[in-house]
Amino acid sequence: MKAVAVLIAIALALALQTTLARFLVGGTAAVDLVLVVVVYVALTSGPVTGMFAGSLAGLVQDALSSGIIGVGGLAKSVVGFVTGAIGQQFIVTAALPRLLIFLAATAAHAAVFMGLYVLLGLRSFPSPWAAIASQAVGNAAIGMIAFTLIESLPGVVERRRMRRRL
């Protein structure tokens, strides 16, 4: 059941990323919703699930883009695995550690992604620091909102059931 929820979350993030982001931001995404889902899955399910979610989401995202297939999958799988390992080793239930995880995961994803393109000699990235910083802040904001909403949902459902019983 959990695997189905992960697949649905990845599919929704891919759909939102490929359709709504183009209308809202004008063709370039200020956030990477797929990376947010991968980090969330890694933090809640562990490194192996994070790695599989990252590789699946990254490969599908690569197939939908015009880049080389596999670079995004490798970058997201590395980030998913490392994030899941950090999530198991440290307590990341408070807001500040989660915020730092989302910021660091976005920076690590950009480093691996851009590093592979540069190592392969396919692209160069002249001073991408502002874009990476803005994407990290956007990913962290959406990730924090997602954690808050998802963690509050069981309480909302339970309170609604209690009101119906009264």
Residue, then its C-alpha position, 0 to 999 in steps of 0.5 A: m500500500k505504501a508503494v502505491a502511495v509513493l507512486i501516486a505522489i511521484a505521478l502527481a508531482l511530475a504532473l504538476q511540475t510539467t504542466l502548472a510550473r510552465f504556466l506559473v513561472g514561464g517555462t522554468a520551474a522555481v521549485d522541483l516538486v519531484l525532488v520534494v517528494v523524493v526527500y519526503v519519501a526518503l525521510t519517512s521511509g528510509p534510504v532504500t525507499g528514497m533511492f528507489a523513489g529518486s531513481l524512478a522519479g528522476l528517470v521519468q523526469d529525464a524521459l519527459s525532458s530534453g536532457i540525457i536520460g539517467v543524469g536526473g535519475l542518478a542525481k535524485s537517487v543519490v539524494g534520496f539515499v543520502t537523505g534517507a540515511i541522514g533521516q535514520q541517523f538523526i532526529v529530523t522531526a523538528a522544523l529546523p532540521r527538516l528545513l536544513i535537509f530540504l536546503a541541503a538536498t536541493a544543493a546536493h541534487a544541483a551539484v550532482f546534476m550539474g557536475l555530471y553534465v560538466l564532467l561529460g562535457l555536455r553543458s556548462f553552467p556559468s554561475p548558477w548560484a542564484a538559481i540554486a539558492s532560490q530553488a532551495v528556498g522554494n523546495a524547502a518552503i513547499g517541503m515544510i508545508a507538505f510535512t505540516l499538512i500530511e502530519s495534520l491530516p490524521g488529526v483532522v480525520e479523527r476530529r471529524r469522526m468524533r464530531r459525527r459521533l456526537 
